[in-house]
């Protein structure tokens, strides 16, 4: 079977972090729209949630300038060390890194003017606690801008996976797949309601999308982003003794579509939610 099913990554290794882009193709479309919505001004304090390899934290800090203080919070300790090296090389002096989770932000009440999160909020363990913390630290009138890919992301793949699982009689696994999608990508209206429940008024929602196109199934599953960030969770959705069998069938379905259409397309619909603290 193709080796992509058995590729492993040490997410804390120097080698992995050296090749990890600060702003990969995945993050860039979200990020462009994010900055379209941010109100850039002097003399504010900002927080970026889930900055990963450094975006949008470093970009935001440089654009806001030295009259502003920008905090960044992320639990990925190995990545924060890389970001700290980057901050030093860039010569940025208005950033403070916090290694931690968004469910427990060590900042005072009503101290932040701007919160940003580029596709990070939908990765927190507890969305309600996170939004409650965001509300606690944000000043009245403060801005909260977040991006998130919606529950229709990669629907082309999930439709095929559902079809293959159904053919194999794995109905429980189909239910697990839908629970996985819901856990990682809440419906937009549900997220907006949770924001409202935590004293954030949604002032604008921008919808957009982009696409990944692949020559065939093997190229898709071998693609670094898919292999390192998505495939692991997909494999957990099927019985371990059937992984090769299931993914072989999924590849066949993808290849049939590729031969018919010239490529296989994954659609990534996303939203930018712009809020103001009541």
C-alpha positions in Angstrom: 0.0 0.0 0.0 1.1 3.6 -0.6 3.5 4.9 2.1 1.4 8.0 2.8 -0.8 5.9 5.2 2.2 5.2 7.4 4.0 8.6 7.2 4.5 10.0 10.7 5.5 13.5 11.9 7.3 14.6 15.0 5.6 18.0 15.5 8.1 19.1 18.0 11.3 18.3 16.1 13.6 20.9 14.7 13.4 19.3 11.2 9.6 19.6 11.1 9.6 23.2 12.3 12.3 24.2 9.9 10.2 23.3 6.9 6.9 24.6 8.4 5.8 27.7 6.6 4.7 30.7 8.6 1.9 31.4 6.1 1.2 28.3 4.0 -1.2 28.2 1.1 -3.9 26.9 3.6 -3.6 29.9 5.9 -3.1 32.7 3.3 -6.6 33.1 1.9 -8.0 33.3 5.4 -5.3 35.7 6.4 -5.9 38.1 3.5 -9.6 38.4 4.4 -8.7 38.7 8.1 -6.6 41.8 7.6 -9.3 43.3 5.3 -11.5 43.4 8.4 -9.1 44.5 11.1 -9.2 48.1 12.2 -5.5 49.2 12.3 -4.9 52.0 14.8 -2.3 53.2 17.2 -2.1 52.8 21.0 -4.0 49.6 21.4 -3.4 46.2 23.0 -4.1 43.1 20.8 -4.2 39.4 21.2 -3.8 36.7 18.5 -5.1 33.3 19.4 -3.5 30.2 17.9 -0.6 31.8 16.0 1.1 28.5 15.2 4.3 29.2 13.2 3.8 33.0 13.5 0.9 34.2 11.5 -0.9 36.5 11.9 0.9 37.4 15.1 4.1 38.9 13.5 2.3 40.5 10.6 -0.2 42.2 13.0 2.5 43.4 15.4 4.5 45.0 12.5 1.5 46.6 11.0 0.3 48.1 14.4 3.8 49.4 15.2 5.5 50.3 18.4 2.7 52.3 20.0 0.8 49.0 20.4 1.4 45.8 22.4 0.5 42.5 20.8 0.1 39.2 22.8 0.1 35.8 21.1 -1.2 32.7 22.8 -0.7 29.1 21.5 -0.2 25.8 23.3 2.4 24.5 20.8 5.6 25.0 22.8 8.0 23.9 20.1 6.4 26.3 17.6 6.5 29.2 20.0 10.3 28.8 20.3 10.5 29.1 16.5 8.4 32.2 16.5 10.5 33.7 19.2 13.6 33.3 17.0 11.7 34.8 14.1 10.6 37.8 16.3 14.3 38.4 17.2 15.5 38.2 13.6 12.7 40.5 12.4 13.5 43.0 15.1 9.9 43.1 16.4 9.8 44.6 19.9 6.0 44.8 20.7 5.2 41.1 21.0 4.7 39.0 24.1 4.4 35.3 23.7 2.1 33.2 26.0 2.5 29.5 25.8 -1.0 28.3 26.8 -4.6 27.7 25.9 -7.3 30.1 24.9 -9.6 28.6 27.6 -7.3 30.2 30.2 -5.9 33.5 29.0 -3.6 35.1 31.6 -4.5 38.7 30.9 -6.5 41.2 33.0 -10.2 41.9 32.6 -11.1 44.6 30.0 -7.5 45.0 28.9 -7.6 44.2 25.2 -8.8 46.3 22.3 -8.4 43.7 19.5 -8.5 39.9 19.3 -7.7 38.1 16.1 -7.7 34.4 15.3 -6.9 33.0 11.9 -8.7 29.6 11.7 -7.7 29.0 15.3 -10.9 29.3 17.3 -12.4 26.1 15.7 -9.4 24.1 17.0 -9.8 24.9 20.7 -10.9 22.2 23.1 -13.8 24.2 24.7 -15.3 26.9 22.5 -17.6 28.2 25.2 -14.8 28.7 27.7 -12.6 30.3 25.0 -15.3 32.8 24.0 -16.0 33.6 27.7 -12.3 34.3 28.2 -12.3 36.5 25.1 -15.2 38.5 26.4 -13.6 38.9 29.8 -10.4 40.4 28.6 -11.9 42.6 25.8 -12.8 46.2 26.5 -16.2 47.5 25.7 -16.2 48.5 22.0 -13.2 46.2 21.3 -13.0 44.3 18.1 -12.8 40.5 17.7 -12.1 39.2 14.2 -11.9 35.5 13.5 -11.8 33.3 10.4 -13.0 29.7 10.2 -13.5 27.1 7.5 -17.1 25.9 7.5 -18.6 22.5 7.9 -18.8 22.2 4.1 -15.0 22.1 3.9 -13.6 19.3 1.8 -17.1 18.0 1.3 -16.0 16.3 -1.9 -13.7 14.0 0.2 -16.3 13.4 2.9 -19.0 12.5 0.4 -16.7 9.8 -1.0 -15.6 8.6 2.4 -19.3 8.3 3.4 -20.1 6.4 0.2 -17.2 3.9 0.7 -18.1 3.4 4.4 -21.7 2.8 3.4 -20.6 0.2 0.8 -18.7 -1.6 3.6 -21.6 -1.5 6.0 -19.8 0.7 8.4 -22.7 2.9 9.4 -21.4 3.7 12.8 -18.2 5.0 11.2 -20.3 7.4 9.1 -21.9 8.8 12.2 -18.4 9.1 13.7 -17.3 11.1 10.6 -20.2 13.5 11.0 -19.4 14.0 14.7 -15.8 14.7 13.8 -16.8 17.4 11.3 -19.1 19.0 13.9 -16.4 18.9 16.5 -13.9 20.6 14.3 -16.1 22.9 12.3 -19.3 24.2 14.1 -22.0 25.7 11.9 -21.5 29.4 11.4 -24.9 30.4 12.9 -24.0 28.3 16.1 -20.7 30.1 16.4 -22.4 33.5 16.0 -24.9 32.6 18.7 -22.1 31.7 21.1 -20.4 35.0 20.3 -23.6 36.8 21.0 -24.1 34.9 24.3 -20.7 36.1 25.3 -21.4 39.8 24.7 -20.0 40.0 21.2 -22.2 41.7 18.6 -21.5 40.3 15.1 -21.2 43.3 12.8 -20.2 41.7 9.6 -19.7 38.2 8.1 -17.7 37.8 4.9 -18.0 34.5 3.0 -15.4 33.2 0.6 -13.8 30.0 -0.6 -10.8 28.6 -2.4 -9.9 25.2 -3.9 -7.2 22.6 -3.9 -6.9 20.6 -7.2 -5.0 17.3 -7.3 -4.0 15.0 -10.2 -5.3 11.9 -8.4 -6.0 10.4 -5.0 -2.4 9.5 -4.2 -1.2 13.0 -4.8 -3.9 14.4 -2.5 -3.1 12.1 0.4 0.6 12.6 -0.1 0.3 16.4 -0.1 2.1 17.7 3.0 -0.9 19.6 4.5 -3.3 16.7 4.0 -0.8 14.2 5.3 0.3 16.1 8.3 -2.9 17.9 9.4 -5.9 15.8 8.2 -5.1 12.2 7.3 -4.3 11.2 10.9 -7.8 12.1 12.1 -9.4 10.5 9.0 -7.6 7.2 9.7 -9.0 7.2 13.2 -12.5 7.2 11.8 -12.2 3.7 10.4 -11.4 0.3 12.0 -7.6 0.0 12.2 -7.6 -3.4 10.4 -9.5 -1.8 7.5 -7.5 1.3 6.9 -5.7 0.1 3.7 -8.9 -1.4 2.3 -11.0 1.8 2.9 -8.4 4.2 1.6 -7.7 2.1 -1.4 -11.4 2.3 -2.3 -11.5 6.1 -1.6 -8.5 6.5 -4.0 -10.4 4.6 -6.7 -13.3 6.9 -6.4 -11.1 10.0 -6.5 -9.2 8.7 -9.5 -12.5 8.0 -11.3 -13.5 11.7 -10.8 -10.0 12.9 -11.8 -10.1 10.9 -15.1 -13.6 12.3 -15.8 -12.9 16.0 -14.8 -9.2 16.3 -15.4 -8.4 16.6 -11.6 -9.9 16.1 -8.2 -11.1 19.3 -6.4 -11.4 20.0 -2.7 -13.4 23.1 -1.9 -12.6 25.2 1.3 -15.5 27.6 2.0 -14.8 29.9 4.9 -16.1 33.0 6.8 -14.6 36.0 8.4 -16.7 37.0 11.5 -16.2 40.6 12.7 -17.5 41.4 16.1 -17.7 44.2 18.6 -17.8 43.8 22.4 -21.0 45.2 23.7 
